[in-house]
Amino acid sequence: MVPRRGVIALSLTAIALVLLLNFKTPQMTVGFGPTGVGAAPPTAGITSTPPSSLYATIGPTTTSPVAGASGPPSAPPTTPHPPVAGAGQATGQVSETPFGPVQVRISYANGKITDVVAVQVPSDHFRSQMIAAYAVPILRTEALQAQSAQIDTVSGATYTSEGYAMSLQSAIDQAHL
């Protein structure tokens, strides 16, 4: 005869196993809407853009200092552009990251950025979708506040943040802001 505790323990273990095997994780979907990337309603489905390269470099390449030069290499001089009167949109270049492409489009009016929309973000894996859904709204807010591509990197989304900033700078350059 099996002791009473053993029967109870075996029954609870069987119940826990059945519950664990029937557990389904919630499906998070990422959609592209008028304000960019964000969590979409459960009926939206996943919109994904396959990356053209999973192993691309991010950012400009660095150069070695010239012999006899002191200090780190400096950035090339930039010429400020006069603010553009009127309104328009500019789409930045695609920035390839190890997890997929990042591209943004800006709307501007009277020399100010009025909106930033993520056109492409890494979305080939569920984790990439989660990171983009979390990071892109933060990056958008940062860009609108800074009115430039000099934005903070979102913790846990370094590659997406760097790609976002590079594409944003490209769009700003196109708009001559």
C-alpha positions as CSV (number, residue, x, y, z in Angstrom):
1,M,0.0,0.0,0.0
2,V,1.3,3.5,-1.0
3,P,1.4,6.0,1.9
4,R,-1.1,8.8,1.8
5,R,1.5,11.5,1.4
6,G,2.9,9.7,-1.7
7,V,-0.5,9.6,-3.4
8,I,-1.0,13.3,-2.7
9,A,2.5,14.2,-3.9
10,L,2.1,12.1,-7.1
11,S,-1.3,13.6,-7.8
12,L,0.0,17.2,-7.4
13,T,3.0,16.4,-9.6
14,A,0.8,15.0,-12.3
15,I,-1.5,18.1,-12.2
16,A,1.5,20.4,-12.3
17,L,2.9,18.6,-15.3
18,V,-0.4,18.7,-17.2
19,L,-0.8,22.5,-16.4
20,L,2.8,23.1,-17.5
21,L,2.4,21.2,-20.8
22,N,-0.8,23.1,-21.6
23,F,0.7,26.5,-20.8
24,K,0.8,28.8,-23.8
25,T,2.8,32.0,-23.7
26,P,1.0,35.1,-24.9
27,Q,1.8,36.1,-28.4
28,M,3.0,39.7,-28.7
29,T,2.5,41.2,-32.1
30,V,4.3,44.1,-33.5
31,G,2.5,46.3,-36.1
32,F,3.5,49.3,-38.1
33,G,1.1,52.1,-37.8
34,P,1.0,55.9,-38.4
35,T,3.0,56.6,-35.3
36,G,5.6,53.9,-36.0
37,V,6.3,50.6,-34.3
38,G,4.4,49.6,-31.2
39,A,2.4,46.9,-29.6
40,A,-0.5,46.1,-31.9
41,P,-3.9,44.6,-31.0
42,P,-3.9,40.8,-30.7
43,T,-5.7,40.5,-34.1
44,A,-3.0,42.4,-36.0
45,G,-0.5,39.6,-36.7
46,I,3.2,40.1,-37.1
47,T,4.6,42.3,-39.8
48,S,8.1,41.4,-40.6
49,T,10.8,42.6,-42.9
50,P,13.5,40.1,-43.5
51,P,17.0,41.5,-42.9
52,S,19.3,41.7,-45.9
53,S,22.2,40.8,-43.8
54,L,22.4,39.4,-40.2
55,Y,26.1,40.2,-39.9
56,A,26.7,43.8,-40.8
57,T,28.8,46.4,-39.1
58,I,27.3,49.3,-37.4
59,G,28.6,52.8,-37.5
60,P,31.5,54.4,-39.3
61,T,34.8,52.7,-39.3
62,T,37.5,54.3,-37.1
63,T,40.9,55.3,-38.4
64,S,44.2,55.0,-36.7
65,P,45.8,58.2,-35.4
66,V,48.4,59.7,-37.7
67,A,52.0,59.2,-36.5
68,G,53.0,62.2,-34.4
69,A,49.3,63.3,-33.8
70,S,48.2,63.7,-30.2
71,G,44.8,62.8,-28.9
72,P,42.0,60.8,-30.4
73,P,41.0,61.4,-34.1
74,S,38.5,64.2,-34.3
75,A,35.2,64.1,-36.2
76,P,35.1,65.8,-39.6
77,P,33.9,69.3,-39.5
78,T,30.2,69.8,-40.2
79,T,28.6,72.7,-41.9
80,P,25.4,73.8,-40.4
81,H,22.4,74.0,-42.8
82,P,20.0,76.8,-42.5
83,P,16.6,75.7,-41.2
84,V,14.2,74.8,-44.0
85,A,11.0,76.9,-44.1
86,G,7.9,74.9,-44.7
87,A,7.1,71.3,-44.0
88,G,8.0,67.9,-45.4
89,Q,9.2,64.4,-44.8
90,A,12.6,62.8,-45.2
91,T,13.4,59.1,-45.0
92,G,16.8,58.1,-43.6
93,Q,19.1,55.5,-45.1
94,V,18.7,51.9,-43.9
95,S,21.1,51.1,-41.1
96,E,22.0,47.4,-41.0
97,T,22.5,45.9,-37.5
98,P,23.4,42.3,-36.5
99,F,19.7,41.7,-35.9
100,G,18.1,43.4,-38.9
101,P,17.7,46.7,-40.7
102,V,16.6,50.0,-39.0
103,Q,15.2,52.9,-40.9
104,V,13.3,56.0,-39.8
105,R,11.3,58.8,-41.5
106,I,10.9,62.2,-40.1
107,S,8.3,64.8,-40.6
108,Y,9.3,68.4,-40.1
109,A,7.9,71.9,-40.2
110,N,9.6,75.3,-39.9
111,G,13.0,73.7,-39.2
112,K,11.7,71.5,-36.4
113,I,11.2,67.7,-36.3
114,T,7.5,67.1,-35.7
115,D,7.4,63.3,-35.9
116,V,9.7,60.3,-36.2
117,V,8.3,57.0,-37.6
118,A,10.2,53.7,-37.6
119,V,9.9,52.4,-41.2
120,Q,11.9,49.3,-40.5
121,V,13.1,47.6,-37.3
122,P,14.6,44.2,-36.6
123,S,11.7,41.8,-36.6
124,D,12.8,38.4,-37.8
125,H,12.8,36.9,-34.3
126,F,10.3,37.2,-31.4
127,R,13.0,38.7,-29.1
128,S,13.8,41.3,-31.8
129,Q,10.2,42.3,-32.0
130,M,9.9,42.6,-28.2
131,I,13.0,44.8,-28.1
132,A,11.8,47.0,-31.0
133,A,8.3,47.4,-29.4
134,Y,10.0,48.5,-26.2
135,A,12.8,50.7,-27.6
136,V,11.3,52.5,-30.6
137,P,8.8,54.6,-28.6
138,I,11.5,55.6,-26.2
139,L,13.9,56.5,-29.1
140,R,11.1,58.5,-30.8
141,T,10.5,60.5,-27.6
142,E,14.2,61.1,-27.2
143,A,14.6,62.3,-30.9
144,L,11.6,64.7,-30.6
145,Q,13.0,66.2,-27.4
146,A,16.5,66.5,-28.6
147,Q,15.6,67.6,-32.2
148,S,18.7,65.8,-33.3
149,A,20.2,62.3,-33.6
150,Q,22.2,62.9,-30.4
151,I,19.9,60.6,-28.4
152,D,20.6,58.2,-25.5
153,T,21.0,54.5,-26.2
154,V,18.1,52.4,-24.8
155,S,19.5,49.8,-22.4
156,G,19.0,46.3,-23.8
157,A,18.6,47.7,-27.3
158,T,22.0,49.0,-28.2
159,Y,22.1,47.9,-31.8
160,T,18.6,49.1,-32.5
161,S,19.4,52.4,-30.8
162,E,22.6,52.9,-32.8
163,G,20.9,52.0,-36.1
164,Y,17.9,54.3,-35.2
165,A,20.3,57.3,-34.5
166,M,22.2,56.7,-37.8
167,S,19.1,56.5,-39.9
168,L,17.7,59.6,-38.0
169,Q,20.9,61.6,-38.8
170,S,20.6,60.6,-42.4
171,A,17.0,61.8,-42.5
172,I,18.0,65.1,-40.8
173,D,20.7,65.6,-43.3
174,Q,18.3,65.0,-46.2
175,A,15.9,67.6,-44.7
176,H,18.8,70.1,-44.1
177,L,17.7,70.6,-40.5
